[in-house]
Amino acid sequence: MVTQRELDDIFPTAFKTTIDDHVNEAFKRGWYTEAIIILHANMEFFMNLIFTIYTNVKLKKSTTELKLTSFRYITIAEILFHLDLIDKRLFSDLKKFNIMRNKVAHEMFRFKLKEGKIKSNFEFGKNLDGKILDIFFEVYEIH
């Protein structure tokens, strides 16, 4: 039998916490790029999960037949918008967050990003993540 100590050695702390805990801790430590990229990836994952469950319900497939899609963030946001699973405001906000994420991920060293601006964008992203999770649970309940 594996002891807790052996598990602690095998799995870093990041794997023993929720995504939300990890994102918050990364941001608190000043690891802004990590926090924002993981937040973005989490939203992308759940938007794909929403699409997968929704389409399988429409196609009347069983849960054993579910195949998770892997559309990129902006593509899956657009798909959900056209399926009326997200409204125009949320779609617009998701696009704004995507632009901000790309600046942080790809242009962080070209532009001096102010901590206050990064913090407000992080909070904006956390709010969006919560909205995506709410939609996921609504769609999941239908299934």
Backbone as JSON Lines, residues from 0, in Angstrom:
{"i":0,"aa":"M","n":[0.84,-1.18,0.0],"ca":[0.0,0.0,0.0],"c":[0.89,1.25,0.0]}
{"i":1,"aa":"V","n":[0.5,2.26,-0.77],"ca":[1.25,3.51,-0.87],"c":[0.88,4.4,0.3]}
{"i":2,"aa":"T","n":[1.9,4.96,0.95],"ca":[1.66,5.85,2.08],"c":[1.36,7.27,1.59]}
{"i":3,"aa":"Q","n":[0.82,8.09,2.46],"ca":[0.55,9.49,2.12],"c":[1.85,10.2,1.77]}
{"i":4,"aa":"R","n":[2.91,9.89,2.49],"ca":[4.21,10.52,2.22],"c":[4.69,10.18,0.81]}
{"i":5,"aa":"E","n":[4.53,8.92,0.4],"ca":[4.92,8.53,-0.95],"c":[4.08,9.27,-2.0]}
{"i":6,"aa":"L","n":[2.79,9.41,-1.71],"ca":[1.92,10.17,-2.63],"c":[2.37,11.62,-2.72]}
{"i":7,"aa":"D","n":[2.74,12.19,-1.57],"ca":[3.2,13.58,-1.56],"c":[4.46,13.75,-2.4]}
{"i":8,"aa":"D","n":[5.31,12.75,-2.39],"ca":[6.53,12.8,-3.2],"c":[6.24,12.65,-4.68]}
{"i":9,"aa":"I","n":[5.24,11.83,-5.0],"ca":[4.9,11.56,-6.4],"c":[4.18,12.73,-7.05]}
{"i":10,"aa":"F","n":[3.19,13.27,-6.33],"ca":[2.35,14.33,-6.89],"c":[2.68,15.67,-6.26]}
{"i":11,"aa":"P","n":[3.1,16.63,-7.09],"ca":[3.34,17.98,-6.56],"c":[2.05,18.57,-6.01]}
{"i":12,"aa":"T","n":[2.19,19.57,-5.18],"ca":[1.04,20.22,-4.55],"c":[-0.01,20.64,-5.58]}
{"i":13,"aa":"A","n":[0.45,21.09,-6.76],"ca":[-0.49,21.58,-7.78],"c":[-1.52,20.54,-8.15]}
{"i":14,"aa":"F","n":[-1.16,19.25,-8.05],"ca":[-2.1,18.2,-8.44],"c":[-3.04,17.81,-7.32]}
{"i":15,"aa":"K","n":[-2.82,18.33,-6.13],"ca":[-3.66,17.98,-4.99],"c":[-4.65,19.09,-4.65]}
{"i":16,"aa":"T","n":[-4.66,20.13,-5.45],"ca":[-5.58,21.23,-5.24],"c":[-6.48,21.36,-6.46]}
{"i":17,"aa":"T","n":[-7.5,22.17,-6.32],"ca":[-8.36,22.41,-7.48],"c":[-7.67,23.39,-8.43]}
{"i":18,"aa":"I","n":[-8.16,23.46,-9.64],"ca":[-7.64,24.45,-10.6],"c":[-7.8,25.85,-10.02]}
{"i":19,"aa":"D","n":[-8.94,26.1,-9.42],"ca":[-9.2,27.42,-8.83],"c":[-8.19,27.75,-7.74]}
{"i":20,"aa":"D","n":[-7.9,26.78,-6.87],"ca":[-6.89,27.0,-5.82],"c":[-5.53,27.3,-6.44]}
{"i":21,"aa":"H","n":[-5.17,26.54,-7.45],"ca":[-3.86,26.71,-8.09],"c":[-3.75,28.08,-8.76]}
{"i":22,"aa":"V","n":[-4.78,28.46,-9.47],"ca":[-4.79,29.76,-10.16],"c":[-4.67,30.9,-9.14]}
{"i":23,"aa":"N","n":[-5.42,30.82,-8.07],"ca":[-5.37,31.86,-7.04],"c":[-4.0,31.93,-6.38]}
{"i":24,"aa":"E","n":[-3.42,30.77,-6.08],"ca":[-2.1,30.75,-5.45],"c":[-1.03,31.29,-6.41]}
{"i":25,"aa":"A","n":[-1.1,30.91,-7.67],"ca":[-0.14,31.41,-8.66],"c":[-0.23,32.93,-8.75]}
{"i":26,"aa":"F","n":[-1.44,33.46,-8.8],"ca":[-1.61,34.9,-8.9],"c":[-1.09,35.6,-7.64]}
{"i":27,"aa":"K","n":[-1.4,35.04,-6.49],"ca":[-0.96,35.61,-5.21],"c":[0.58,35.69,-5.15]}
{"i":28,"aa":"R","n":[1.25,34.7,-5.73],"ca":[2.71,34.67,-5.71],"c":[3.34,35.56,-6.8]}
{"i":29,"aa":"G","n":[2.49,36.14,-7.64],"ca":[3.0,37.01,-8.7],"c":[3.31,36.27,-9.99]}
{"i":30,"aa":"W","n":[2.86,35.04,-10.09],"ca":[3.07,34.25,-11.31],"c":[1.88,34.51,-12.25]}
{"i":31,"aa":"Y","n":[1.8,35.73,-12.72],"ca":[0.63,36.19,-13.47],"c":[0.42,35.41,-14.78]}
{"i":32,"aa":"T","n":[1.5,35.16,-15.48],"ca":[1.38,34.43,-16.74],"c":[0.77,33.06,-16.5]}
{"i":33,"aa":"E","n":[1.3,32.34,-15.51],"ca":[0.78,31.01,-15.19],"c":[-0.69,31.07,-14.8]}
{"i":34,"aa":"A","n":[-1.05,32.01,-13.94],"ca":[-2.42,32.11,-13.47],"c":[-3.39,32.37,-14.62]}
{"i":35,"aa":"I","n":[-3.04,33.29,-15.49],"ca":[-3.94,33.67,-16.58],"c":[-4.03,32.58,-17.64]}
{"i":36,"aa":"I","n":[-2.91,31.94,-17.95],"ca":[-2.93,30.88,-18.96],"c":[-3.72,29.67,-18.47]}
{"i":37,"aa":"I","n":[-3.56,29.3,-17.2],"ca":[-4.32,28.17,-16.66],"c":[-5.81,28.5,-16.59]}
{"i":38,"aa":"L","n":[-6.14,29.71,-16.2],"ca":[-7.54,30.15,-16.17],"c":[-8.16,30.06,-17.57]}
{"i":39,"aa":"H","n":[-7.43,30.52,-18.57],"ca":[-7.86,30.47,-19.97],"c":[-8.07,29.02,-20.41]}
{"i":40,"aa":"A","n":[-7.1,28.16,-20.09],"ca":[-7.19,26.74,-20.48],"c":[-8.37,26.05,-19.79]}
{"i":41,"aa":"N","n":[-8.64,26.43,-18.54],"ca":[-9.77,25.85,-17.83],"c":[-11.09,26.22,-18.49]}
{"i":42,"aa":"M","n":[-11.21,27.49,-18.91],"ca":[-12.43,27.92,-19.6],"c":[-12.57,27.17,-20.93]}
{"i":43,"aa":"E","n":[-11.46,27.02,-21.65],"ca":[-11.48,26.31,-22.92],"c":[-11.96,24.87,-22.72]}
{"i":44,"aa":"F","n":[-11.44,24.2,-21.69],"ca":[-11.83,22.83,-21.39],"c":[-13.34,22.74,-21.11]}
{"i":45,"aa":"F","n":[-13.84,23.62,-20.25],"ca":[-15.26,23.55,-19.89],"c":[-16.17,23.96,-21.04]}
{"i":46,"aa":"M","n":[-15.73,24.88,-21.89],"ca":[-16.55,25.22,-23.06],"c":[-16.64,24.01,-23.99]}
{"i":47,"aa":"N","n":[-15.55,23.28,-24.17],"ca":[-15.59,22.06,-24.97],"c":[-16.48,21.0,-24.33]}
{"i":48,"aa":"L","n":[-16.44,20.91,-23.0],"ca":[-17.3,19.97,-22.29],"c":[-18.77,20.33,-22.45]}
{"i":49,"aa":"I","n":[-19.09,21.62,-22.38],"ca":[-20.46,22.08,-22.6],"c":[-20.93,21.65,-23.99]}
{"i":50,"aa":"F","n":[-20.11,21.91,-24.99],"ca":[-20.46,21.55,-26.36],"c":[-20.65,20.04,-26.5]}
{"i":51,"aa":"T","n":[-19.75,19.27,-25.92],"ca":[-19.83,17.81,-26.0],"c":[-21.11,17.29,-25.4]}
{"i":52,"aa":"I","n":[-21.43,17.73,-24.2],"ca":[-22.65,17.25,-23.52],"c":[-23.88,17.73,-24.27]}
{"i":53,"aa":"Y","n":[-23.9,18.99,-24.66],"ca":[-25.06,19.54,-25.37],"c":[-25.33,18.79,-26.67]}
{"i":54,"aa":"T","n":[-24.3,18.59,-27.47],"ca":[-24.51,17.92,-28.76],"c":[-24.89,16.46,-28.58]}
{"i":55,"aa":"N","n":[-24.36,15.82,-27.56],"ca":[-24.72,14.43,-27.33],"c":[-26.15,14.29,-26.84]}
{"i":56,"aa":"V","n":[-26.63,15.27,-26.09],"ca":[-28.03,15.27,-25.68],"c":[-28.91,15.43,-26.91]}
{"i":57,"aa":"K","n":[-28.54,16.38,-27.79],"ca":[-29.31,16.61,-29.0],"c":[-29.32,15.38,-29.91]}
{"i":58,"aa":"L","n":[-28.19,14.67,-29.93],"ca":[-28.08,13.47,-30.78],"c":[-28.55,12.21,-30.07]}
{"i":59,"aa":"K","n":[-28.98,12.38,-28.82],"ca":[-29.49,11.29,-27.99],"c":[-28.49,10.13,-27.84]}
{"i":60,"aa":"K","n":[-27.24,10.49,-27.6],"ca":[-26.21,9.47,-27.37],"c":[-26.1,9.21,-25.87]}
{"i":61,"aa":"S","n":[-25.63,8.03,-25.53],"ca":[-25.44,7.72,-24.11],"c":[-24.13,8.35,-23.63]}
{"i":62,"aa":"T","n":[-24.01,8.47,-22.32],"ca":[-22.8,9.08,-21.77],"c":[-21.55,8.24,-22.05]}
{"i":63,"aa":"T","n":[-21.7,6.96,-22.31],"ca":[-20.53,6.13,-22.62],"c":[-19.98,6.42,-24.01]}
{"i":64,"aa":"E","n":[-20.76,7.1,-24.83],"ca":[-20.32,7.44,-26.19],"c":[-19.74,8.84,-26.3]}
{"i":65,"aa":"L","n":[-19.7,9.58,-25.2],"ca":[-19.22,10.95,-25.25],"c":[-17.75,11.01,-25.69]}
{"i":66,"aa":"K","n":[-17.48,11.88,-26.64],"ca":[-16.11,12.13,-27.07],"c":[-15.88,13.63,-26.95]}
{"i":67,"aa":"L","n":[-15.0,13.99,-26.01],"ca":[-14.74,15.4,-25.74],"c":[-14.09,16.06,-26.94]}
{"i":68,"aa":"T","n":[-14.63,17.21,-27.33],"ca":[-14.04,17.97,-28.42],"c":[-12.83,18.75,-27.91]}
{"i":69,"aa":"S","n":[-12.02,19.24,-28.83],"ca":[-10.83,20.0,-28.42],"c":[-10.65,21.24,-29.3]}
{"i":70,"aa":"F","n":[-11.74,21.98,-29.45],"ca":[-11.66,23.23,-30.19],"c":[-10.86,24.25,-29.39]}
{"i":71,"aa":"R","n":[-10.2,25.15,-30.09],"ca":[-9.48,26.23,-29.41],"c":[-10.49,27.17,-28.75]}
{"i":72,"aa":"Y","n":[-10.01,27.91,-27.78],"ca":[-10.82,28.8,-26.95],"c":[-11.78,29.66,-27.77]}
{"i":73,"aa":"I","n":[-11.25,30.43,-28.69],"ca":[-12.09,31.38,-29.41],"c":[-13.07,30.67,-30.35]}
{"i":74,"aa":"T","n":[-12.65,29.54,-30.9],"ca":[-13.53,28.76,-31.79],"c":[-14.7,28.18,-31.02]}
{"i":75,"aa":"I","n":[-14.42,27.57,-29.87],"ca":[-15.5,26.96,-29.1],"c":[-16.42,28.04,-28.52]}
{"i":76,"aa":"A","n":[-15.87,29.2,-28.18],"ca":[-16.72,30.3,-27.71],"c":[-17.69,30.71,-28.81]}
{"i":77,"aa":"E","n":[-17.18,30.81,-30.02],"ca":[-18.04,31.19,-31.15],"c":[-19.11,30.13,-31.41]}
{"i":78,"aa":"I","n":[-18.74,28.87,-31.33],"ca":[-19.7,27.78,-31.53],"c":[-20.81,27.87,-30.47]}
{"i":79,"aa":"L","n":[-20.43,28.04,-29.22],"ca":[-21.43,28.13,-28.15],"c":[-22.34,29.34,-28.33]}
{"i":80,"aa":"F","n":[-21.78,30.43,-28.83],"ca":[-22.58,31.62,-29.1],"c":[-23.61,31.33,-30.2]}
{"i":81,"aa":"H","n":[-23.18,30.68,-31.27],"ca":[-24.1,30.39,-32.38],"c":[-25.14,29.34,-32.02]}
{"i":82,"aa":"L","n":[-24.86,28.54,-31.0],"ca":[-25.85,27.57,-30.52],"c":[-26.76,28.18,-29.45]}
{"i":83,"aa":"D","n":[-26.57,29.47,-29.18],"ca":[-27.32,30.19,-28.14],"c":[-27.09,29.62,-26.74]}
{"i":84,"aa":"L","n":[-25.94,29.03,-26.51],"ca":[-25.59,28.55,-25.18],"c":[-24.91,29.64,-24.35]}
{"i":85,"aa":"I","n":[-24.36,30.63,-25.03],"ca":[-23.85,31.82,-24.35],"c":[-24.42,33.04,-25.06]}
{"i":86,"aa":"D","n":[-24.64,34.1,-24.3],"ca":[-25.22,35.3,-24.92],"c":[-24.13,36.19,-25.52]}
{"i":87,"aa":"K","n":[-24.57,37.22,-26.21],"ca":[-23.67,38.13,-26.92],"c":[-22.68,38.81,-25.98]}
{"i":88,"aa":"R","n":[-23.16,39.2,-24.82],"ca":[-22.29,39.88,-23.84],"c":[-21.18,38.97,-23.36]}
{"i":89,"aa":"L","n":[-21.54,37.73,-23.01],"ca":[-20.54,36.78,-22.54],"c":[-19.54,36.46,-23.66]}
{"i":90,"aa":"F","n":[-20.04,36.29,-24.87],"ca":[-19.17,36.02,-26.01],"c":[-18.18,37.18,-26.2]}
{"i":91,"aa":"S","n":[-18.67,38.39,-26.12],"ca":[-17.81,39.57,-26.25],"c":[-16.76,39.6,-25.14]}
{"i":92,"aa":"D","n":[-17.18,39.3,-23.92],"ca":[-16.25,39.28,-22.79],"c":[-15.2,38.17,-22.95]}
{"i":93,"aa":"L","n":[-15.61,37.02,-23.44],"ca":[-14.66,35.93,-23.67],"c":[-13.61,36.33,-24.71]}
{"i":94,"aa":"K","n":[-14.05,37.05,-25.74],"ca":[-13.09,37.53,-26.75],"c":[-12.12,38.53,-26.13]}
{"i":95,"aa":"K","n":[-12.61,39.42,-25.28],"ca":[-11.74,40.4,-24.62],"c":[-10.7,39.69,-23.75]}
{"i":96,"aa":"F","n":[-11.14,38.69,-23.01],"ca":[-10.21,37.96,-22.15],"c":[-9.17,37.21,-23.0]}
{"i":97,"aa":"N","n":[-9.59,36.67,-24.11],"ca":[-8.66,35.97,-25.0],"c":[-7.57,36.91,-25.5]}
{"i":98,"aa":"I","n":[-7.96,38.13,-25.87],"ca":[-6.97,39.12,-26.32],"c":[-5.99,39.44,-25.2]}
{"i":99,"aa":"M","n":[-6.52,39.64,-23.99],"ca":[-5.66,39.93,-22.85],"c":[-4.73,38.76,-22.55]}
{"i":100,"aa":"R","n":[-5.24,37.56,-22.6],"ca":[-4.42,36.37,-22.36],"c":[-3.29,36.29,-23.37]}
{"i":101,"aa":"N","n":[-3.59,36.58,-24.63],"ca":[-2.56,36.53,-25.67],"c":[-1.48,37.58,-25.43]}
{"i":102,"aa":"K","n":[-1.88,38.75,-24.95],"ca":[-0.88,39.78,-24.63],"c":[0.04,39.31,-23.5]}
{"i":103,"aa":"V","n":[-0.55,38.72,-22.48],"ca":[0.25,38.24,-21.36],"c":[1.15,37.09,-21.8]}
{"i":104,"aa":"A","n":[0.61,36.17,-22.56],"ca":[1.37,34.98,-22.95],"c":[2.43,35.25,-24.01]}
{"i":105,"aa":"H","n":[2.14,36.13,-24.95],"ca":[3.03,36.29,-26.1],"c":[3.77,37.62,-26.16]}
{"i":106,"aa":"E","n":[3.28,38.6,-25.44],"ca":[3.87,39.92,-25.57],"c":[4.28,40.52,-24.23]}
{"i":107,"aa":"M","n":[4.33,39.71,-23.2],"ca":[4.59,40.22,-21.87],"c":[5.91,40.98,-21.78]}
{"i":108,"aa":"F","n":[6.91,40.52,-22.51],"ca":[8.21,41.16,-22.4],"c":[8.37,42.34,-23.35]}
{"i":109,"aa":"R","n":[7.45,42.48,-24.31],"ca":[7.48,43.64,-25.2],"c":[6.8,44.85,-24.59]}
{"i":110,"aa":"F","n":[5.8,44.58,-23.8],"ca":[5.03,45.66,-23.19],"c":[5.15,45.58,-21.68]}
{"i":111,"aa":"K","n":[5.23,46.7,-21.06],"ca":[5.26,46.72,-19.6],"c":[3.81,46.69,-19.12]}
{"i":112,"aa":"L","n":[3.42,45.56,-18.59],"ca":[2.06,45.42,-18.09],"c":[2.03,45.81,-16.62]}
{"i":113,"aa":"K","n":[1.15,46.72,-16.28],"ca":[1.05,47.19,-14.9],"c":[0.3,46.16,-14.06]}
{"i":114,"aa":"E","n":[0.78,46.01,-12.84],"ca":[0.2,45.01,-11.95],"c":[-1.3,45.23,-11.73]}
{"i":115,"aa":"G","n":[-1.7,46.49,-11.59],"ca":[-3.12,46.79,-11.4],"c":[-3.96,46.36,-12.58]}
{"i":116,"aa":"K","n":[-3.45,46.56,-13.79],"ca":[-4.17,46.16,-15.01],"c":[-4.25,44.64,-15.09]}
{"i":117,"aa":"I","n":[-3.15,43.97,-14.75],"ca":[-3.15,42.51,-14.77],"c":[-4.15,41.98,-13.75]}
{"i":118,"aa":"K","n":[-4.17,42.58,-12.56],"ca":[-5.1,42.15,-11.51],"c":[-6.54,42.32,-11.95]}
{"i":119,"aa":"S","n":[-6.88,43.45,-12.55],"ca":[-8.27,43.66,-12.98],"c":[-8.65,42.68,-14.09]}
{"i":120,"aa":"N","n":[-7.7,42.39,-14.98],"ca":[-7.97,41.41,-16.04],"c":[-8.1,40.0,-15.48]}
{"i":121,"aa":"F","n":[-7.3,39.7,-14.44],"ca":[-7.4,38.39,-13.78],"c":[-8.77,38.23,-13.14]}
{"i":122,"aa":"E","n":[-9.22,39.24,-12.41],"ca":[-10.54,39.19,-11.78],"c":[-11.64,39.08,-12.83]}
{"i":123,"aa":"F","n":[-11.48,39.78,-13.94],"ca":[-12.42,39.7,-15.07],"c":[-12.48,38.25,-15.57]}
{"i":124,"aa":"G","n":[-11.31,37.63,-15.72],"ca":[-11.25,36.24,-16.17],"c":[-11.85,35.27,-15.17]}
{"i":125,"aa":"K","n":[-11.62,35.5,-13.88],"ca":[-12.21,34.63,-12.85],"c":[-13.73,34.7,-12.91]}
{"i":126,"aa":"N","n":[-14.26,35.89,-13.14],"ca":[-15.7,36.07,-13.27],"c":[-16.24,35.29,-14.48]}
{"i":127,"aa":"L","n":[-15.53,35.39,-15.6],"ca":[-15.94,34.66,-16.8],"c":[-15.89,33.15,-16.56]}
{"i":128,"aa":"D","n":[-14.85,32.69,-15.89],"ca":[-14.7,31.27,-15.59],"c":[-15.9,30.78,-14.78]}
{"i":129,"aa":"G","n":[-16.34,31.58,-13.82],"ca":[-17.52,31.23,-13.03],"c":[-18.77,31.13,-13.88]}
{"i":130,"aa":"K","n":[-18.91,32.04,-14.83],"ca":[-20.07,32.0,-15.72],"c":[-20.05,30.76,-16.61]}
{"i":131,"aa":"I","n":[-18.87,30.4,-17.1],"ca":[-18.74,29.19,-17.93],"c":[-19.1,27.95,-17.1]}
{"i":132,"aa":"L","n":[-18.64,27.9,-15.85],"ca":[-18.97,26.77,-14.99],"c":[-20.47,26.71,-14.71]}
{"i":133,"aa":"D","n":[-21.11,27.87,-14.52],"ca":[-22.56,27.89,-14.32],"c":[-23.28,27.29,-15.53]}
{"i":134,"aa":"I","n":[-22.85,27.65,-16.72],"ca":[-23.46,27.12,-17.95],"c":[-23.21,25.62,-18.05]}
{"i":135,"aa":"F","n":[-22.0,25.19,-17.7],"ca":[-21.69,23.76,-17.71],"c":[-22.67,23.01,-16.82]}
{"i":136,"aa":"F","n":[-22.9,23.48,-15.6],"ca":[-23.79,22.78,-14.68],"c":[-25.24,22.8,-15.18]}
{"i":137,"aa":"E","n":[-25.65,23.87,-15.84],"ca":[-26.99,23.92,-16.43],"c":[-27.13,22.85,-17.52]}
{"i":138,"aa":"V","n":[-26.15,22.79,-18.41],"ca":[-26.18,21.83,-19.52],"c":[-26.07,20.41,-18.97]}
{"i":139,"aa":"Y","n":[-25.22,20.22,-17.96],"ca":[-25.02,18.9,-17.38],"c":[-26.31,18.38,-16.74]}
{"i":140,"aa":"E","n":[-27.07,19.27,-16.1],"ca":[-28.33,18.87,-15.48],"c":[-29.34,18.4,-16.52]}
{"i":141,"aa":"I","n":[-29.3,18.99,-17.72],"ca":[-30.21,18.57,-18.79],"c":[-29.91,17.14,-19.18]}
{"i":142,"aa":"H","n":[-28.63,16.79,-19.18],"ca":[-28.2,15.45,-19.6],"c":[-28.55,14.48,-18.52]}
